[in-house]
Amino acid sequence: MMPTINDPSGRPLGRVAWTADVEDDDVPFAERFAAVTKALEQQFGEAEKLTAMIRAKVAEVDFNG
């Protein structure tokens, strides 16, 4: 049975889903974090391009028929 976590007033918040242990991949945290940050920055750049493209397409819509 999984434990129940309570809020400060004692009401149950729900069940806790425990995760399995993950083996250490021997990659230092700083190196792993740098790689994730680099990927995130690339994704932010792509999101900005897509946002600009969507805004341009929306601006082309003729609402007056």
N, C-alpha and C positions, 0 to 999 in steps of 0.2 A: 504494500500500500504506500502511495506517495504522501509525503507530508503536506499539510495545508498551511499556507502563510496567512497570517492575520494582519489587518491594518491596525493602527494604534488604538482604535476603539474595540478591537477584538473580533471584528467581523472578518470572515474568511475572504481572501482575495482570489482564491482558486488553487489549483494544483500546480506544483512545481514540476517541470519536465527536466529531469536530470539528463545530462549528456555523457556519452562515453568518454573516457580518457583519450587524449590524442597524443600520439608519440611525438617527441621532439624531433624536428627535422634538422637540427644543428645549424640552422641559419640564425645568425645573431638578430635580435629584435630590431636594432637600428637599421640593419640592411633590409629586413623584411618590410619595415615601416616605410623606408625610403622608396621601395619598389611599389608599394601600395599607393603611396602619395603621388608618385609619378603617374601611375595609371589613372588615378582619380583626376589629376590635373588634365590629362589627355581627354578624359570623359567630359570634364567641364568645358573644355574647348570645343568638343564636338557638340555639346548641348547648346552652346552659344551660337554655333553655325546653324544648327537646326532651328533654333528659336528665331533667328534672323530670317531664315527661309520661310518659315511658317508665317511670320509677321508680314513679309512681302507678299505672300500668296493671299493672305486675308485682305490686305490693302487693295489687291486687284479685283476683289469681288464688288460687282456693281449691285448695290441694294435698290436702285431705282428702276430696275428691270430693263 
